[in-house]
């Protein structure tokens, strides 16, 4: 196995992470592994069946499901709506052991929970509690064991946050009502999975949305990490138990806010990680607030972004900035920029699509499905240099339209021959040749400096496609052409494609207004005004294409930040910070200038 452990820092990161984990189990709201018929499970080599708790099945509550009593009603429910597969069904191309860990519940039952550690402030977890149906018995025993004090006690507790109707229906085994921006108050309001208690780490030193003590300044995050690490050794307490469970760690994945105190917290966390795991592949998804803010807060965000670029990108294997207000917004996108539920859903679509090759089984290399580790993808983007900052783009399409276009292209393909190498090269559609994307997540610069040429030069590009964007012959030909140094004079490109569509759930907002495929027909998403925009009982999916690229456009963004923060940062920090940012820029400028490609040997 090649496990990936995910670290989530901050409110926006956990909104995104919740969408990500929901997508991994799709319609599975709560799930548990219980002894039943033989099921191939490579990690523990035991015979298990993944049993789905489906709220559409009447009269089955969460408590009844987790009683581990055989239930023909549950087992007869729809199972094709999940990445997970069952005994007697074809093996899923997704290797679930990469992101999920086996465990033992408090009652001795086998569990399957995400490999993640979630950090957030006091009050940010909403109605989500550390104890749940899998581990609440153990929590009660621990509480009783701690209660050795024989004297009188008094309990002081804050009023509990009431569950929204969506979570109440899930707990009762009922079909949940549609979610809206008004009913989603916290990221836990649309959560559909159980986490191990060790995965949830609240930081009580700061409170969410506090006016008296806001968690905004980058150095505040540094100080908080230093104090907590000195007292508890955070890596040993929180992360090491998950790392020790891995047979062969593929990578660490960090999702963090970059323009507030979480940037400083994650920078110190990453510094500690590099001290102990110098060669581990670490991907950082850095989230930036794209909304207009007051002048003072805007300056704090710019300064935090500059420090995050300097501290995080130099330690990470790949550093991907993601703004909540993307540029090149497509007409089919209906996004409420003030709702983190909406903005994180769009970011999660791109992240989940881009990282899909890292979750595919090696056997999925056949046909249109290709797997690749995060370390391999990082090597493509780095392109024998130290270019670690990558730009993420996304395109979404109707899967039916792609299939029709692919069939038409196959019929009309003239299969021209390349005289230079004598190979068969199917003609590529024009939009695939220029890799045009509809949604750009790389933060824009208000006043970009003069660039080296009329358009940014792309050094390398990694593409992950879900749906029939290309035929198998086109995909093979394009990858072969990218590896041919005599036939290709463009950037280094690596493409991966899978027939798995991005799943649309009832927890996902209706932000895409394009036609979608369903099991019993198709309709325009969002017509009902419901979250997910799908009708009851429908299995919908998106054809998505995510692209990570390194180009000279990164230099423009970093130079603009350097010019701005030079006036804001203190003298004692200015030289180190500004010199570091200029050094990053040089990696995207040295070795290339306009017209230099023509002089290559």
Protein Blocks (a to p, Z undefined) as FASTA:
>chain_A
ZZdddddedjklmmmmmmmmmmmnmmambdcdddddddddfklopacddddddfklghia
fklmmnopacfklmmmcfklpfbdcehiacdfbdfklmpccdddfkopacdddddddddd
ehklomacfbdfklmmmmmmmmmmmmmcfbdcdddddddddddfklmmmmnopacddddf
klmmbfklmgcbdcdfklpccdfkbcehiaklccfbfklmmmmmmmmmmmnommlmmmmm
mmmmpmbdfbdcddddfkbmklmmmmmmmmmmmmmmmmbccdddddddfbdcdfklmmmm
mmmmmmmmmmmmmmpmbdcdddfbdghiafklccdfklmklmmmmmmmmmmmmmmmmmpc
fklmgojbccddfklmmmmmnnopabfbdcdddddddfklmmmmmmmmmmmmgoiadfkl
opacddddfklmnopafbdfbdcdfbacddfbfbdcdfbdcdddedjfbcfklmmmmmmm
mmmmklpccdcddddddfbdcdddfkbccfbccddddfkbccdehklopghjiaehiacd
ddddddddddfklmmmmmmmmmmmmmmpcfklmmmmmmmmmmmmmmmmgopaehklmmpZ
Z
